[in-house]
Amino acid sequence: MDYTKDPRVDAYIDALPAWQQAICQQVRELVHAADPDVTETIKRTVQPYFVLHGNICALLAAKDHVNVFMYDGGIVPDPHNIITAGHSNKQPAPWPSVRARL
């Protein structure tokens, strides 16, 4: 897929262990595939964000998992309560560890 990559996001992903690189790259590809107008940037000093008329999601690698923070999760169907963690708010909520799910 063709999209403009932010070299700072590349650097963030490249510094991770291989299994986290794979997860982050897959999320990155999915986000850009969903809408070609999505842009990526770094916010909070080092954290990759995907933006289109506001924040869509952000990545944060931890020791044994990768958090995918979803913004406006309250406006999409969530029958299993994994995006909003069962809350009806629109605050960002991390998905459960995606390491074992991808």
C-alpha positions in Angstrom: 0.0 0.0 0.0 1.3 3.5 -0.9 1.1 6.2 1.8 3.4 8.8 3.2 5.5 7.4 6.0 6.7 9.6 8.8 10.4 8.7 9.3 10.0 9.2 13.0 7.3 6.5 13.1 9.7 4.3 11.1 12.4 4.9 13.7 10.0 4.1 16.5 9.0 0.8 14.9 12.5 -0.1 13.8 13.8 0.2 17.4 11.3 -2.5 18.7 11.8 -6.3 18.9 10.8 -8.1 15.8 7.4 -9.4 17.2 6.4 -5.8 18.2 7.6 -4.4 14.8 5.3 -6.9 13.1 2.3 -5.9 15.2 2.9 -2.1 14.8 3.5 -2.5 11.1 0.2 -4.5 10.7 -1.7 -1.9 12.6 -0.1 0.9 10.5 -1.1 -0.9 7.3 -4.7 -1.4 8.4 -5.1 2.2 9.4 -3.8 3.5 6.1 -5.9 0.9 4.2 -9.0 2.1 6.0 -8.6 5.7 4.6 -5.8 6.9 2.3 -6.0 10.4 3.8 -4.8 9.3 7.2 -1.5 10.9 8.2 0.9 9.7 10.8 2.9 11.7 13.2 4.7 11.6 16.6 3.0 13.1 19.6 3.9 13.0 23.3 7.6 13.0 22.3 7.8 9.5 20.9 4.4 7.9 20.4 3.1 7.2 16.9 -0.3 8.7 16.2 -2.6 8.2 13.2 -4.7 11.3 12.4 -7.6 12.4 10.2 -9.7 15.3 11.4 -8.4 14.4 14.9 -6.7 11.4 16.4 -7.7 8.0 15.2 -5.4 5.8 17.2 -1.9 5.6 18.7 0.7 2.9 19.3 2.6 2.3 22.5 4.9 -0.7 22.8 5.4 -2.0 26.3 7.7 -4.8 27.6 5.4 -7.7 26.7 2.6 -6.2 24.6 1.6 -3.4 22.3 -1.2 -1.0 23.2 -3.4 0.3 20.4 -5.2 3.4 21.7 -8.5 3.9 19.9 -10.0 7.4 19.9 -13.7 7.9 19.5 -14.2 4.3 20.2 -17.7 5.0 21.4 -19.0 5.8 17.9 -18.2 2.4 16.3 -20.0 -0.9 16.9 -18.3 -2.7 19.8 -20.4 -5.8 20.6 -17.7 -7.4 22.6 -16.7 -4.3 24.6 -13.0 -4.4 23.6 -12.7 -0.8 22.2 -14.4 1.1 25.0 -13.8 -1.5 27.7 -17.5 -1.6 28.2 -17.9 2.1 28.9 -20.2 4.3 26.8 -17.6 7.1 26.6 -15.4 8.2 23.7 -12.2 8.3 25.6 -9.2 6.4 24.2 -9.0 2.9 25.5 -6.2 0.4 24.8 -7.1 -2.8 23.1 -6.1 -5.9 25.1 -2.7 -7.2 24.3 -2.7 -7.8 20.5 0.5 -10.0 20.5 -1.5 -13.2 20.8 -4.3 -12.1 18.5 -2.3 -11.3 15.3 
